[in-house]
């Protein structure tokens, strides 16, 4: 389920119509559909936009969980208060956390000042027992190779261990901002450390 609206304006965002648009269906429509899919679907992914911004997200997830579905959320980490509530109440089964960049490039890339909120969300997930992944969209004009190495080091300082997923910016698709093509040479290098395995996704 794609949630309209976001508190970031990432230059490479592939979903400008979702980020800038309005929702087209209500929660009850979704819940009615899910009732017909019990035993057929395993889980529900809540993405966006930024799903944690919706003021009824917790009650909505409670209803989905009550039907027996697993719940995954995709989040930019900007709402640690809601994330903490979801973790404490065992309302989510998996989290994909978007790691945009380091503080010195974060504001330009996301058009927001929300790095400290992301950092708090990352710490919450590391301290929890909820399965999660950290992932980055890489654009060579927005994140330099040296910055990328620093991003990995930052994760180590936060005591993150495991797979760190990197997806390349897809050239020639509509985005929030007009960007030059991204160079993909970075994927041919090994950036893994003793604690973090860097995995490039297609």
N, C-alpha and C positions, 0 to 999 in steps of 0.2 A: 504494500500500500504506500503510495507516494503522497507525502504531506506537502501542501503548498506553503510557501513562505520560508524565509531563512533570515538569520541575523548576520550572515556573512554574504559578501558579494565577490566570491573567488573569481579571479580573472579568467581562469580556465573552465569555469563551471559549464557542464554539458546540458544543464537543465534550466535554462533561463526562463522558459515558459512556466516551470513549476515554482522556481524561486520568486518570480515577479508576479505570478498569477494568483488566482483564487481557486479554492477547492470546488470540485464539481459534484461530489456525492457526500452524504452525511454518514455518521458512524452507524446509525441503525441499518442503513442499506448494506453496509459492510458486514455487520453482525448477522443480518438475515441471510446473506450469501454464505457466510461461514457455517451457519447452522446446517445448510444443505451439503456441506463438504466434510462433515464429521466422518472419520474413518477413511476418508479419501486423501486428505491433505495431512501432512505431519506438522506443519508450522506456518507462521506468518512472519513476514519481514516488514518492518516499519521503517521507511526510508524518507527521502525528501529531495530538496528542502531540508528542514530540520524538525524531526518528529517530536522532540522533547519540548518544543515551544508551545504546543497545543495545550490549552488550560485543562482539558479533560483527558489528557493522555493516560494518566494512571488508572482512572476508572475504566477507560476503554480497554487497556491491557488486562485488567482484572477480569473483564467479561470474556475476552479472548482465551485467557488461561482457564477460566471456568469451563469452557467447552472442551478442554483437553489439548489445545494446540500449544506447541512450543513457540516462543517469541524471540525473534532476533531484532535488534535495532541497529540502524546505521546512524551515527551521530558525529558531529564536529566537536563534541565535548564542551560546548559552550554553556551547558546547563547542569553543572555538577550537583546541584541540590536535587533536581529531579532524578538524575542518574543514581545518586545515593539512595533515594527512596525506593527506586526500582530494584536496586541490589539488596537492600535490607529486607524488603518484603518478598524476595524471591519471585519477582514478576518477569524476569528476563532470563533467557537461557544462553544467549550469546550476544556479544557486542562487537561491532566493527567500528573502531575509533579512527577518524581521519586526523592524521598528523600533517598539518599543512606546511609548516616551516618553523624555523627558529625565530625568536623574538625580533631580531633586527630586520627580517624580511616579512614577518607575519602580517603587519598592518598593510603593507603595499599589496601583498598577494590576496588577502582576504577582505580588505577594505573594512577591517574591524580592529578593535583593541582587546581581543578576547583570549590572548595567549594564556594568561594566568588561570582562566577558567578551564581551558583545555588541560593545562598542567594539573589542576586539581582533579579533573576527571580521570586522567591517566593514573594518578596516584591511587584513586579510589579503586580502579580496576586491578591494579597491581596488588593491592592489599586484599582484594576480595578473592573468592574462589569461583567466580563466574568466568567461564571460558570467553576469551576475547582475542581480537587481533588488532594490531596497529598497522595502518596502511597510509601510503602517500601517493598522490598523483604527481609525477615528475614532469616538469617542463624545463628544458635546458636554459631558456631565457629568464626563468624565474628563480630557479635553484641551481647554483653552480655546483660543480663536483666537490669543491672544498666545503661548501655549505652542507652538501649531502653527507659528507664524512662527519661533519660536526653534528648533524642530526642524529646519526648513529651513536656518536659518543654521548650525546645528551640522553638518549634512551638508556645507555649503560649507567649514567649517573643517577637515573631514576630507579635503578635496579630492575629494569625490564629485561626479561630473558625469553628466548624463543624466536619464532619467525617474524620478520618484519617485511611486510608485503609492499612492493613498489609497482605501480601501474603507470605505464607511459601515457602521456597526453596523446590523444588521438588527433592527428592533424586533419585539417579540412572538414571540421564539423562546427555547427553553430555554437558559440560560447558567449558568455556575458560580455567579454571584452575581445576585441580583435587582436589576435596574437600571431607572431611569426611561427613558422613550423619549428617543432622541437626536434633536436638531435637525439637519436637513440643509442649513441655509442656507449653510454654509461652501462648499459646492460651486459656488455661483454667483459666487464671487470668484476672481480670478486671483492665485495666489501664486507663479507661476513667476519665476525669476530668470534672469540671463544664462547661468548654467551648469546650472540645474536646472529641468526642466519638470515641474510638478505635474499629475498625471493622476488624475482621479477615476474610479474604476471603479464600475460598478453591481454 
